[in-house]
C-alpha cells in the first residue's frame, strides 16, 4: 500500500463537479427551508426569519467551499453545518422546549446565534495562512507499513465502547479519559480505511471488518440513547469514503437516513423511560428487544402522559436534539437573576494542559459543565454529576460574556480553523497537521460539549494520535 498524501484526500474536482455539488446543496437548502417554514408552528415572522438566516449562514461556508473547489479540507465548513440541526431546525420547527421561554429571550438567543455565525464566517474569510516549515509538523509521522494496522485501531474503539456501555470495569473518571484516547485512535483508523475503500484499495474482507465495527459502535452508542455520537461515526465514515471516491453511497444513505429519522422520532419516549425512571439500561442480550421498542415508538410515537407539559425544565433538557433551548435558557436568566460568569467556566482549561502524573489531584475538565449546570439550577449542588446537561459552546460563551462572548467565540474558532486548514494544504495527511484535520473533522460533530471539554478531549486524543508518533519519530528516526 502506498503512502497517502493530503493531495489524494482533497484533490480538487473538475469545475463541473464542484458546480453541481454546490447547486445540489443550494437546492436542498431551499427545499429544507420551504418545508420547515410551511410546517412550522412558529407564527412570528421575526423568529422565522432568524431561523432561516441561521440555517443559511450554517450552510453558506460549505456551499462556498464546493463552488470554489477550495483546496483546504472543509473542517470549518463541517463545524458550521452543525448549526443547522442543533439551532436552526429547533427554532424553525417550533421545538416544544424552545417556546417555554419569553419572546425576548428567544429573540436574544437568535441574535446571539447570528452574531456567532457572522463573526466566525467573517474571521474565517479574512484570515490568511502563513507557511509552516517546522519539519515535525509537515513530515509524515506514519510510514505506509504501519497503516495496515488501521483496523486494529477500529477494533480498540469498539472494545472500549463495549466495556464502557455494558460493564462497570472502567469507572466514570477513567472512562472519560479513555473515551478521548480510543475515540481519537478509532477516528483516524476509520478515516484511513474508508479512504482506502473509496479508492478501491480495500479488499472484501477489509470492507466486512470495517462495516461490522461501524455497526457495533453505532449500536453500542445508540443503546445508551446518544444518537448524535453514533451519527457522527456514520458521518465520519461517509466523509472518508467520499473524499477519495467522489461518489455518494446512495443505497447506504437510502437505508440509513430513514432508520435514523425513525429512531430520532422515538428518542424522546425512550429517554423518558430509560433516563427519567428506574428502567434498567439494556444489556447485550436485550438489545434486539430494545431496538424493536425504539422503532415502534418512532413509527407510532406515544401520546404525552398527563402532566408531561408541566414537567420540570431540568428533565426536559435531557432532550438533546436542540441546543437552541439551552441558549434560550441562558439568555432568559442572564444577567438577571444569574450574573455573567465572566470567564469562570474557562478557568479550568489551563490546568488540563498539565499531565496528570505531574498533578494527580488536578481539577476535572467536567467541572466547567458542572459549574454551568449548578449556576442555572439544572442539577442539585450536592450531586451535580448524576445528570449530564449539554450546553454547547455558544450558550457557554453567552453565560460568560453575553453577546460579546458569542462574537469572541466566533472569532477564535474562525481564526483557528482557517490557520490550521491552510497550513495543512499540500502536506501529507499523516503529518501532524494532516492528522489534526482528521481529529478536527470528528470533533466538529461534538457540538453539545462546552469549550473546556471539547478542547481537552481533543488534546487528549491528539496526544495519542499525534504526540506519540511524533515522539517516536524524534527519538528513533533521523532525517
Buried (B, 14 or more C-beta within 10 A) or exposed (E): EEBBBBBBBBEEBEEEEBBEBBEEBBEEBEEBBEEBBEEBEBEEEEBBEBBBBBBBBBBBBBBBBBBEBBBBBBBBBBBBBBBBBBBBBBBBBBBBBBBBBEEEBBBBBBBBBBBBBBBBBEBBEEBEBEEBEEEBBBBBBBEEEEBEEBBEBBBBBBEBBBBBBBEEEBEEEEBBBBBBBBBBBBBBBBBBBBBBBBBEBBEEEBBEBBEEBBEBBBBBBBBBBBBBBBBBBBBBBBBBBBBBBEEEBEEBEEEBEEEBEBBBBBBBBBBBBBBEEEEEEBEEEEBEEBBEBBBBBBEEEEEEEEEEEEEEBBBBBBBBBBBBBBBBBBBBBBEEEBEBBEEBBBBBBEBBEEEEEEEEEBEBBBBBBBBBBBBBBBBEEEEBEEBBBBBBBBBBBBBBBBBEBBBBBBBBBBBBBBBBBBBBBBBBBBBBBBBBBBBBBBBBBBBBBBBBBBBBBBBBBBBBBBBEBBEEBEEEEEE
